[in-house]
Amino acid sequence: MDQQTFNMVMAIITGLLTVIGAGIGWWLKNLQATLVSQQAQMVTLMGQISQLNIELAKNYAPRQELQATFDRIFALLEDIRKEVRHA
């Protein structure tokens, strides 16, 4: 193989490797941009979930109020049970 053919083959190989390297670089850049975007969305979503947890906790019935309600229900059930036994 003479020098000119060798130089041409090396130029073609160098060109192909340059194109392949540029393609891989472009793909990695897009992948990184996508990951950064997804991470930002995840942070926003986690903040929304955290805020929702706080809002839900504000609407919980206090334990004493809930206990008083159950006590009334159980008292009424006990009255019903007594009436059924006497009838």
DSSP file (Angstrom, degrees, kcal/mol; ACC not computed):
  #  RESIDUE AA STRUCTURE BP1 BP2  ACC     N-H-->O    O-->H-N    N-H-->O    O-->H-N    TCO  KAPPA ALPHA  PHI   PSI    X-CA   Y-CA   Z-CA
    1    1 A M              0   0    0      0, 0.0     2,-0.0     0, 0.0     0, 0.0   0.000 360.0 360.0 360.0 127.0    0.0    0.0    0.0
    2    2 A D     >  -     0   0    0      1,-0.1     4,-2.2     4,-0.0     5,-0.2  -0.271 360.0-102.6 -82.2 171.9    1.5    3.3   -1.1
    3    3 A Q  H  > S+     0   0    0      1,-0.2     4,-2.5     2,-0.2     5,-0.2   0.848 117.8  53.5 -64.1 -38.8    1.7    6.4    1.0
    4    4 A Q  H  > S+     0   0    0      2,-0.2     4,-2.1     1,-0.2    -1,-0.2   0.913 110.7  46.0 -67.0 -42.3   -1.2    8.2   -0.8
    5    5 A T  H  > S+     0   0    0      2,-0.2     4,-2.6     1,-0.2     5,-0.2   0.911 112.7  51.2 -64.8 -43.2   -3.6    5.3   -0.2
    6    6 A F  H  X S+     0   0    0     -4,-2.2     4,-2.4     1,-0.2    -2,-0.2   0.926 110.2  48.6 -61.0 -44.4   -2.6    5.0    3.4
    7    7 A N  H  X S+     0   0    0     -4,-2.5     4,-2.0     1,-0.2    -1,-0.2   0.878 111.5  50.7 -63.2 -37.8   -3.2    8.7    3.9
    8    8 A M  H  X S+     0   0    0     -4,-2.1     4,-2.3     2,-0.2    -2,-0.2   0.921 110.8  47.8 -66.9 -43.8   -6.6    8.5    2.3
    9    9 A V  H  X S+     0   0    0     -4,-2.6     4,-2.6     1,-0.2    -2,-0.2   0.910 112.6  49.3 -63.0 -42.7   -7.6    5.5    4.5
   10   10 A M  H  X S+     0   0    0     -4,-2.4     4,-2.5    -5,-0.2    -1,-0.2   0.876 110.2  51.3 -65.9 -36.3   -6.5    7.3    7.6
   11   11 A A  H  X S+     0   0    0     -4,-2.0     4,-2.5     2,-0.2    -2,-0.2   0.908 111.4  47.4 -66.4 -41.7   -8.4   10.5    6.6
   12   12 A I  H  X S+     0   0    0     -4,-2.3     4,-2.7     2,-0.2    -2,-0.2   0.936 113.7  47.3 -64.6 -45.9  -11.6    8.5    6.0
   13   13 A I  H  X S+     0   0    0     -4,-2.6     4,-2.5     1,-0.2    -2,-0.2   0.911 113.0  49.2 -62.0 -42.9  -11.1    6.7    9.4
   14   14 A T  H  X S+     0   0    0     -4,-2.5     4,-2.1     2,-0.2    -1,-0.2   0.907 112.0  49.0 -63.4 -42.4  -10.4   10.0   11.1
   15   15 A G  H  X S+     0   0    0     -4,-2.5     4,-2.4     2,-0.2    -2,-0.2   0.921 111.9  48.2 -63.1 -44.7  -13.5   11.6    9.5
   16   16 A L  H  X S+     0   0    0     -4,-2.7     4,-2.8     1,-0.2     5,-0.2   0.919 112.2  48.7 -62.9 -43.2  -15.7    8.6   10.5
   17   17 A L  H  X S+     0   0    0     -4,-2.5     4,-2.6     1,-0.2    -1,-0.2   0.864 110.4  52.3 -65.1 -34.3  -14.4    8.7   14.1
   18   18 A T  H  X S+     0   0    0     -4,-2.1     4,-2.5     2,-0.2    -2,-0.2   0.927 111.8  45.3 -66.0 -44.7  -15.0   12.5   14.2
   19   19 A V  H  X S+     0   0    0     -4,-2.4     4,-2.4     2,-0.2    -2,-0.2   0.924 115.1  47.4 -64.7 -44.6  -18.6   12.1   13.1
   20   20 A I  H  X S+     0   0    0     -4,-2.8     4,-2.5     2,-0.2    -2,-0.2   0.919 112.7  49.3 -63.2 -43.4  -19.2    9.2   15.5
   21   21 A G  H  X S+     0   0    0     -4,-2.6     4,-2.5    -5,-0.2    -2,-0.2   0.899 111.0  49.6 -63.0 -40.6  -17.6   11.2   18.3
   22   22 A A  H  X S+     0   0    0     -4,-2.5     4,-2.6     2,-0.2    -1,-0.2   0.903 111.0  50.2 -65.0 -40.1  -19.8   14.2   17.5
   23   23 A G  H  X S+     0   0    0     -4,-2.4     4,-2.5     2,-0.2    -2,-0.2   0.922 112.0  46.7 -63.5 -44.2  -22.9   12.0   17.5
   24   24 A I  H  X S+     0   0    0     -4,-2.5     4,-2.6     2,-0.2    -2,-0.2   0.898 112.4  50.7 -64.9 -40.3  -22.1   10.5   20.8
   25   25 A G  H  X S+     0   0    0     -4,-2.5     4,-2.3     2,-0.2    -2,-0.2   0.918 111.0  48.3 -63.1 -43.6  -21.3   13.9   22.3
   26   26 A W  H  X S+     0   0    0     -4,-2.6     4,-2.3     2,-0.2    -2,-0.2   0.922 112.4  49.0 -60.9 -45.0  -24.6   15.3   21.0
   27   27 A W  H  X S+     0   0    0     -4,-2.5     4,-2.4     1,-0.2    -2,-0.2   0.911 111.8  48.3 -63.3 -43.2  -26.5   12.3   22.5
   28   28 A L  H  X S+     0   0    0     -4,-2.6     4,-2.5     2,-0.2    -1,-0.2   0.879 110.0  52.5 -65.2 -37.7  -24.8   12.6   25.9
   29   29 A K  H  X S+     0   0    0     -4,-2.3     4,-2.2     2,-0.2    -2,-0.2   0.922 111.9  45.6 -63.6 -44.0  -25.5   16.3   26.0
   30   30 A N  H  X S+     0   0    0     -4,-2.3     4,-2.3     2,-0.2    -2,-0.2   0.885 111.9  52.1 -65.9 -38.8  -29.2   15.7   25.3
   31   31 A L  H  X S+     0   0    0     -4,-2.4     4,-2.4     2,-0.2    -2,-0.2   0.917 110.5  47.9 -62.7 -43.4  -29.3   12.9   27.9
   32   32 A Q  H  X S+     0   0    0     -4,-2.5     4,-2.4     2,-0.2    -2,-0.2   0.907 111.4  50.3 -65.0 -41.4  -27.7   15.2   30.5
   33   33 A A  H  X S+     0   0    0     -4,-2.2     4,-2.2     1,-0.2    -1,-0.2   0.889 111.2  49.4 -63.6 -39.1  -30.3   17.9   29.7
   34   34 A T  H  X S+     0   0    0     -4,-2.3     4,-2.7     2,-0.2    -2,-0.2   0.916 111.1  49.0 -65.2 -43.7  -33.1   15.5   30.0
   35   35 A L  H  X S+     0   0    0     -4,-2.4     4,-2.4     2,-0.2    -2,-0.2   0.901 111.0  49.5 -64.5 -40.7  -31.8   14.2   33.3
   36   36 A V  H  X S+     0   0    0     -4,-2.4     4,-2.2     2,-0.2    -1,-0.2   0.914 112.4  48.7 -63.5 -42.5  -31.5   17.7   34.7
   37   37 A S  H  X S+     0   0    0     -4,-2.2     4,-2.3     2,-0.2    -2,-0.2   0.923 112.1  48.2 -63.2 -44.7  -35.0   18.6   33.5
   38   38 A Q  H  X S+     0   0    0     -4,-2.7     4,-2.3     1,-0.2    -1,-0.2   0.881 110.3  52.3 -64.1 -37.9  -36.4   15.4   35.1
   39   39 A Q  H  X S+     0   0    0     -4,-2.4     4,-2.3     2,-0.2    -1,-0.2   0.906 109.2  49.4 -64.9 -41.2  -34.5   16.1   38.4
   40   40 A A  H  X S+     0   0    0     -4,-2.2     4,-2.1     1,-0.2    -2,-0.2   0.901 111.7  48.8 -64.1 -41.2  -36.0   19.6   38.5
   41   41 A Q  H  X S+     0   0    0     -4,-2.3     4,-2.7     2,-0.2    -2,-0.2   0.886 110.4  51.6 -64.7 -38.3  -39.5   18.2   37.9
   42   42 A M  H  X S+     0   0    0     -4,-2.3     4,-2.8     2,-0.2    -2,-0.2   0.908 108.7  50.1 -65.9 -41.7  -38.9   15.7   40.6
   43   43 A V  H  X S+     0   0    0     -4,-2.3     4,-2.0     2,-0.2    -1,-0.2   0.920 112.5  47.7 -62.2 -43.5  -37.9   18.4   43.1
   44   44 A T  H  X S+     0   0    0     -4,-2.1     4,-2.1     2,-0.2    -2,-0.2   0.924 112.7  48.9 -62.2 -45.0  -41.0   20.4   42.2
   45   45 A L  H  X S+     0   0    0     -4,-2.7     4,-2.5     1,-0.2    -2,-0.2   0.899 109.5  51.6 -62.9 -41.6  -43.2   17.3   42.6
   46   46 A M  H  X S+     0   0    0     -4,-2.8     4,-2.4     1,-0.2    -1,-0.2   0.882 109.1  51.5 -64.2 -37.1  -41.6   16.4   46.0
   47   47 A G  H  X S+     0   0    0     -4,-2.0     4,-2.3     2,-0.2    -1,-0.2   0.899 110.2  48.9 -64.4 -40.2  -42.3   19.9   47.2
   48   48 A Q  H  X S+     0   0    0     -4,-2.1     4,-2.4     2,-0.2    -2,-0.2   0.900 111.6  49.0 -65.7 -40.5  -46.0   19.6   46.1
   49   49 A I  H  X S+     0   0    0     -4,-2.5     4,-2.4     2,-0.2    -2,-0.2   0.911 110.9  50.1 -65.3 -41.8  -46.3   16.3   47.8
   50   50 A S  H  X S+     0   0    0     -4,-2.4     4,-1.8     2,-0.2    -2,-0.2   0.918 111.5  48.2 -62.0 -43.7  -44.8   17.7   51.0
   51   51 A Q  H  X S+     0   0    0     -4,-2.3     4,-2.4     1,-0.2    -2,-0.2   0.886 110.0  52.7 -64.4 -38.8  -47.2   20.7   50.9
   52   52 A L  H  X S+     0   0    0     -4,-2.4     4,-2.8     2,-0.2     5,-0.2   0.903 106.5  53.0 -63.6 -41.1  -50.1   18.3   50.3
   53   53 A N  H  X S+     0   0    0     -4,-2.4     4,-2.0     1,-0.2    -1,-0.2   0.896 110.2  48.2 -60.0 -39.9  -49.1   16.3   53.4
   54   54 A I  H  X S+     0   0    0     -4,-1.8     4,-1.4     2,-0.2    -2,-0.2   0.924 112.4  48.2 -66.4 -44.1  -49.1   19.5   55.4
   55   55 A E  H  X S+     0   0    0     -4,-2.4     4,-0.8     1,-0.2    -2,-0.2   0.900 111.6  50.0 -64.7 -40.5  -52.5   20.5   54.1
   56   56 A L  H >< S+     0   0    0     -4,-2.8     3,-0.8     1,-0.2     4,-0.3   0.898 107.1  54.4 -64.7 -39.2  -54.0   17.0   54.8
   57   57 A A  H >< S+     0   0    0     -4,-2.0     3,-1.0     1,-0.2    -1,-0.2   0.814 100.5  61.1 -66.0 -28.8  -52.7   17.1   58.3
   58   58 A K  H 3< S+     0   0    0     -4,-1.4    -1,-0.2     1,-0.2    -2,-0.2   0.804 103.4  51.3 -65.8 -27.8  -54.4   20.4   59.0
   59   59 A N  T << S+     0   0    0     -3,-0.8    -1,-0.2    -4,-0.8    -2,-0.2   0.429  81.3 117.3 -93.0   0.6  -57.8   18.7   58.3
   60   60 A Y  S <  S-     0   0    0     -3,-1.0     3,-0.1    -4,-0.3    -3,-0.0  -0.408  71.4-114.2 -67.1 143.2  -57.4   15.8   60.6
   61   61 A A        -     0   0    0      1,-0.1    -1,-0.1    -2,-0.1    -2,-0.1  -0.593  37.9-104.7 -74.0 137.6  -59.9   15.6   63.4
   62   62 A P     >  -     0   0    0      0, 0.0     4,-2.4     0, 0.0     5,-0.2  -0.302  27.6-117.8 -60.6 149.4  -58.3   16.1   66.8
   63   63 A R  H  > S+     0   0    0      1,-0.2     4,-2.7     2,-0.2     5,-0.2   0.880 112.9  51.2 -59.6 -41.0  -57.9   12.8   68.7
   64   64 A Q  H  > S+     0   0    0      2,-0.2     4,-2.5     1,-0.2    -1,-0.2   0.905 110.6  48.9 -64.9 -40.9  -60.2   14.0   71.6
   65   65 A E  H  > S+     0   0    0      2,-0.2     4,-2.0     1,-0.2    -1,-0.2   0.910 112.9  47.6 -64.4 -41.7  -62.9   15.1   69.2
   66   66 A L  H  X S+     0   0    0     -4,-2.4     4,-2.3     2,-0.2    -2,-0.2   0.906 111.7  50.2 -65.6 -42.0  -62.7   11.7   67.4
   67   67 A Q  H  X S+     0   0    0     -4,-2.7     4,-2.4    -5,-0.2    -2,-0.2   0.901 109.3  51.6 -63.3 -41.0  -62.8    9.8   70.7
   68   68 A A  H  X S+     0   0    0     -4,-2.5     4,-2.1     2,-0.2    -1,-0.2   0.898 109.5  50.4 -63.1 -40.1  -65.8   11.8   71.9
   69   69 A T  H  X S+     0   0    0     -4,-2.0     4,-2.2     2,-0.2    -2,-0.2   0.927 111.6  47.0 -64.1 -45.0  -67.6   11.0   68.6
   70   70 A F  H  X S+     0   0    0     -4,-2.3     4,-2.9     1,-0.2     5,-0.2   0.884 108.8  55.5 -65.2 -37.2  -66.9    7.3   69.0
   71   71 A D  H  X S+     0   0    0     -4,-2.4     4,-2.2     2,-0.2    -1,-0.2   0.918 108.9  47.6 -60.9 -42.2  -68.0    7.4   72.7
   72   72 A R  H  X S+     0   0    0     -4,-2.1     4,-2.4     2,-0.2    -2,-0.2   0.918 112.5  49.1 -64.1 -42.9  -71.4    8.8   71.6
   73   73 A I  H  X S+     0   0    0     -4,-2.2     4,-2.5     1,-0.2    -2,-0.2   0.933 112.5  47.2 -62.2 -45.5  -71.7    6.1   68.8
   74   74 A F  H  X S+     0   0    0     -4,-2.9     4,-2.2     1,-0.2    -1,-0.2   0.862 110.5  53.0 -66.2 -34.6  -70.9    3.3   71.2
   75   75 A A  H  X S+     0   0    0     -4,-2.2     4,-2.2    -5,-0.2    -1,-0.2   0.919 110.6  47.0 -65.4 -42.7  -73.3    4.7   73.8
   76   76 A L  H  X S+     0   0    0     -4,-2.4     4,-2.3     2,-0.2    -2,-0.2   0.898 111.4  51.1 -65.5 -39.8  -76.1    4.7   71.3
   77   77 A L  H  X S+     0   0    0     -4,-2.5     4,-2.5     1,-0.2    -1,-0.2   0.891 109.0  51.7 -63.6 -38.1  -75.2    1.2   70.2
   78   78 A E  H  X S+     0   0    0     -4,-2.2     4,-2.2     2,-0.2    -2,-0.2   0.906 109.1  50.2 -64.7 -40.8  -75.3    0.1   73.8
   79   79 A D  H  X S+     0   0    0     -4,-2.2     4,-2.2     2,-0.2    -2,-0.2   0.906 111.2  49.2 -61.8 -41.8  -78.8    1.7   74.2
   80   80 A I  H  X S+     0   0    0     -4,-2.3     4,-2.3     1,-0.2    -2,-0.2   0.913 110.0  51.1 -64.2 -41.9  -80.0   -0.1   71.0
   81   81 A R  H  X S+     0   0    0     -4,-2.5     4,-1.9     1,-0.2    -2,-0.2   0.905 110.3  49.0 -62.8 -40.8  -78.5   -3.4   72.4
   82   82 A K  H  X S+     0   0    0     -4,-2.2     4,-1.8     2,-0.2    -1,-0.2   0.896 111.2  49.6 -65.7 -40.3  -80.4   -3.0   75.7
   83   83 A E  H  X S+     0   0    0     -4,-2.2     4,-1.2     1,-0.2    -1,-0.2   0.891 110.3  50.7 -65.9 -38.4  -83.7   -2.2   73.9
   84   84 A V  H  < S+     0   0    0     -4,-2.3    -1,-0.2     1,-0.2    -2,-0.2   0.886 110.0  49.9 -67.4 -37.8  -83.3   -5.2   71.7
   85   85 A R  H  < S+     0   0    0     -4,-1.9    -1,-0.2     1,-0.2    -2,-0.2   0.862 113.3  46.0 -68.7 -34.9  -82.7   -7.5   74.7
   86   86 A H  H  <        0   0    0     -4,-1.8    -1,-0.2     1,-0.2    -2,-0.2   0.675 360.0 360.0 -82.5 -16.5  -85.7   -6.2   76.6
   87   87 A A     <        0   0    0     -4,-1.2    -1,-0.2    -5,-0.2    -2,-0.2   0.473 360.0 360.0 -83.6 360.0  -88.0   -6.4   73.6
